[in-house]
Amino acid sequence: MRYFHRTSVRLEDVLPEAERFFGSGLSASGRTLRSRTFSGPIGTIKVTARAEGGHYTLVTVETDQVGEAELDKRAKRFLSTVHQRVEPTHALRGAY
């Protein structure tokens, strides 16, 4: 599955946030200038960040799972936490 979010969080801040978020439960298995890959028993997830439209950052999260797997729930939760950095009053909702 692939999820994405356009945010005003700085490009330089997204990937360290991904390392904090996914690093506790998954091991880092790949790293480039604009992406991080994490893997574990539940699957593999890749987080990519790129500049888009001037001062925006496009964050893409891809998993090797189908549908509503545990890893997909974590991916959506991560995008919600990125959104919450811009809008602290944003309530995290959903079953993820």
N, C-alpha and C positions, 0 to 999 in steps of 0.2 A: 504494500500500500504506500501511497505517497500523499503527504500532507504539506501544506505550505501556509505561510503567514507573512504579510507585508507589515513591517513595523518601522517605527522611528528610532528604535534602539540602535545604537552605533554598531557598525559592522564588527569592530574590534571587540565588542562586549558579548556578542552572541555565542561564539565558540567556547570561550571560557565558561560561560553559563552552562553550555551543553556538557562540558567536562565535569562540572560540579554536579549537575543533575543526573547524568547517566554513569558517572565514574564510580559511584558507590555500589551499584548492583551489577554492572557489566564491565568487562575489561576493554581497554582501548586497543583496537586492532589495526587502526590506520589513521594517518594524519597527513593532511596537505595544508597549504596556506589558507584555503577557504572551506575545508571540510574536516570532519572527524567521524570515525567509524568505531562503533562499539559492538562487542559480541558477547554472548553468554549462552547458557543452556536454552534460553527461551527464543534465541534468534539473533539476528544482526540488524543494527540500525545505523543509518548514515545521516549526519546533519550537515547541510551545506548552507553557507551564507554568502550572498553577493549583493553588491550595490544595485539599486534599482530606482530609477526616476529621481535622481538628485540626492536628496537626503533620506531616502528610504532604504531599508534592507529587506531583501526577500530571503526568508528562512524556509528551507525545504527539508523535510524529514522523511526518509524512505526506510521501510522495513521489508524484510523478506517473508513476512507473514501475510495471511489473507484475512480480510474482514476484521472482526473485533477480537483479535488475539491480545494477550497481555501486553506484548510489546507495542501494539498499536495504541493501547490505552495510555501507555507511558509517553508515546510520541505526542499524543494530543494534550496530555498534561503539561509536557514541556512547552508546547506552543502557548498554552494558557499562562504559564509562568512568565514567558517572554512578554506577552501582552500585559501582564500585571505590572511589569517594570515600568511601562509607560503610563498605565492607568492603575495606580495602587488600590483604588476602590473597586476594581473589577472583581467580582465574586467568581471563584472557581466552581463551576457547576458540572454536572454530569457524573457518570459512573466510571470516571477514570481518575 
